[in-house]
Protein backbone atom coordinates (compact mmCIF):
# COMPACT_ATOMS: atom_id res chain seq x y z
CA UNK A 1 0.00 0.00 0.00
CA UNK A 2 1.11 3.50 -0.65
CA UNK A 3 1.45 6.05 2.11
CA UNK A 4 0.91 8.84 -0.40
CA UNK A 5 -2.65 10.05 0.21
CA UNK A 6 -2.21 13.65 -0.89
CA UNK A 7 -4.64 13.33 -3.79
CA UNK A 8 -5.31 17.07 -3.87
CA UNK A 9 -1.66 18.00 -4.20
CA UNK A 10 -1.66 20.30 -1.19
CA UNK A 11 1.81 19.55 0.08
CA UNK A 12 2.41 20.60 3.68
CA UNK A 13 0.01 23.56 3.81
CA UNK A 14 -2.50 22.44 6.47
CA UNK A 15 -4.95 25.32 6.02
CA UNK A 16 -5.22 24.69 2.30
CA UNK A 17 -5.51 20.95 2.94
CA UNK A 18 -8.39 21.53 5.36
CA UNK A 19 -10.21 23.77 2.87
CA UNK A 20 -9.62 21.28 0.07
CA UNK A 21 -10.93 18.37 2.16
CA UNK A 22 -14.03 20.32 3.15
CA UNK A 23 -14.62 21.28 -0.48
CA UNK A 24 -14.30 17.65 -1.57
CA UNK A 25 -16.78 16.55 1.12
CA UNK A 26 -19.25 19.25 0.09
CA UNK A 27 -18.97 18.27 -3.57
CA UNK A 28 -19.46 14.62 -2.64
CA UNK A 29 -22.60 15.52 -0.68
CA UNK A 30 -23.89 17.63 -3.57
CA UNK A 31 -23.33 14.68 -5.89
CA UNK A 32 -25.31 12.39 -3.60
CA UNK A 33 -28.12 14.94 -3.44
CA UNK A 34 -28.17 15.26 -7.23
CA UNK A 35 -28.35 11.49 -7.64
CA UNK A 36 -31.19 11.31 -5.10
CA UNK A 37 -33.14 14.07 -6.87
CA UNK A 38 -32.65 12.45 -10.27
CA UNK A 39 -33.83 9.06 -9.00
CA UNK A 40 -36.88 10.70 -7.42
CA UNK A 41 -37.65 12.59 -10.63
CA UNK A 42 -37.22 9.46 -12.73
CA UNK A 43 -39.59 7.52 -10.45
CA UNK A 44 -42.23 10.24 -10.71
CA UNK A 45 -41.88 10.32 -14.49
CA UNK A 46 -42.35 6.54 -14.67
CA UNK A 47 -45.56 6.87 -12.65
CA UNK A 48 -46.69 9.69 -14.94
CA UNK A 49 -46.00 7.65 -18.08
CA UNK A 50 -47.85 4.66 -16.64
CA UNK A 51 -50.80 6.92 -15.89
CA UNK A 52 -50.78 8.29 -19.42
CA UNK A 53 -50.65 4.75 -20.84
CA UNK A 54 -53.89 3.77 -19.10
CA UNK A 55 -57.09 3.93 -21.18
CA UNK A 56 -59.15 7.11 -21.01
CA UNK A 57 -62.09 5.32 -19.29
CA UNK A 58 -59.95 4.42 -16.30
CA UNK A 59 -59.29 8.10 -15.61
CA UNK A 60 -63.01 8.91 -15.54
CA UNK A 61 -63.97 6.37 -12.86
CA UNK A 62 -64.55 7.61 -9.31
CA UNK A 63 -61.82 7.27 -6.75
CA UNK A 64 -62.13 3.96 -4.88
CA UNK A 65 -60.81 5.58 -1.70
CA UNK A 66 -63.93 7.73 -1.45
CA UNK A 67 -66.23 4.69 -1.23
CA UNK A 68 -65.46 4.37 2.47
CA UNK A 69 -66.75 7.89 3.13
CA UNK A 70 -70.01 7.27 1.23
CA UNK A 71 -71.08 4.22 3.24
CA UNK A 72 -74.02 4.84 5.57
CA UNK A 73 -73.37 4.95 9.27
CA UNK A 74 -74.86 1.95 11.09
CA UNK A 75 -75.51 2.42 14.78
CA UNK A 76 -74.64 -0.52 16.95
CA UNK A 77 -75.19 -1.06 20.63
CA UNK A 78 -73.15 -3.26 22.90
CA UNK A 79 -74.88 -5.40 25.45
C-alpha positions, 0 to 999 in steps of 0.5 A: 500500500502506498502512504501517499494520500495527498490526492489534492496535491496540497503539500504541507500547507495544512490550512489549504488541505483543510479547505480542500478536504471540506470542499471535496466533502461538500462536492461529494454531498452535492453529488449524492443529493443530485443522484437522489433528486434524479432518482426521485424525478425518474420515479415520478416520471415513470408513474406519470408515463404509466398513468398516461398509458392507461385507457381514457375510461380508467381516468373517468372512474370515481376514486375507490378511496372515497367509497369508504366515506359514502357508506351509511353509518350503522348504529350498533349497541353493545350489550 
